[in-house]
Amino acid sequence: MGFGPGAVCDIRLNTVLTEEQRERYQNARQIRDLLADARTIAVVGLSPEKTKASNMVASYLQDEGYRVIPVNPKVSEILGERCYPDLSSIPERVDVVDVFRAPSAVPGIVDEAIAIRALAVWMQLRIIDLTSAERAVQAGLIAIVDKCMKMEHGRFGGALHFAGMNTEVITAQRRKASNGFGKR
């Protein structure tokens, strides 16, 4: 097939969102800026099991210098951090609410994110609730839908190409020793 975008390397291949929805809820510039500016990420539905995607993503984000706050009412601590039963119980500012819950739980999570004045709501891969995403945007939040925060961070931080993934980001710069976004 050769080099360049095609069916094999198109990173948008597996989404069900339309082109217009991708521009609104998966905007590359908005994602890159959010990852660069955010400091505190509340992970709703964070599992204590190390083999679960939520745990792997949160652990990666911690390693990259973000403050990760677990939101799970069934556990007291995950990844060395105190767990909170819900977003409104968190005593500090939250920049991004990263959602690892079923789409049916998203409306309530978005309500809480709006109430605590988070900057953004991020629905992980296959978590799609466009009505709630639009409500978040109308309330002034950024809404990212059907994207993995870890993958997007690696994509813009310059790390995913080491795993053989086409990031569609062309650069001659080496990855910084920090997280690629100047944090640490």
Steps between C-alpha positions, in 0.01 A plus 500: 500500500790742549542789739244761595143491616297202394265242645784323679636802687200730529463560875135598450416164350321342797281786617125514438497880509429695182757739358314794655482327840871414485582866436287603798587225750837367379670820386876438497599856592253507788626163627864606477433829683294327768774244566757780521296719737335244729662410832232314698298212356213332683459147365138391550473123510869441576550133581748374761580207266831562322384312190203730438529778242399770750785401733756486219396840366498662845839349588644630173359847564653500850836398354472789255461754781124546525320498835254212475200491734311167508121512510365164613257467792594135565871553573690721746830531307632430150850570366598648835225763480189537714181406315192717503144372458408772249636815338330737744694342790838597355640793703722643226464635149460239226611587149386188315236243589610178327206259471539122518132421558219371281334758274186478716698654791633790294208746543542505880878526472467795262257667744762465774782620273299811418419556869867481608604721207743255344667618181417186305319168488688222321308186400740215437488266200153362424339726759272712285222727621474789257203658678699526823808616309299781343356594839855524636607722209195724547601538868848615395694174539710328238356159408716224353314187389619150403872567547759350733682760708811281525516443126441867424768603749745259342401619154567865573788434738687313230493150649247293304712473188747292703225235521452508124185712496447775246433811708448730201737740676816577309792635699876496494518581870602244756258427780572711809616326816177607672157403371539677168285789623749661738363352823691309765 
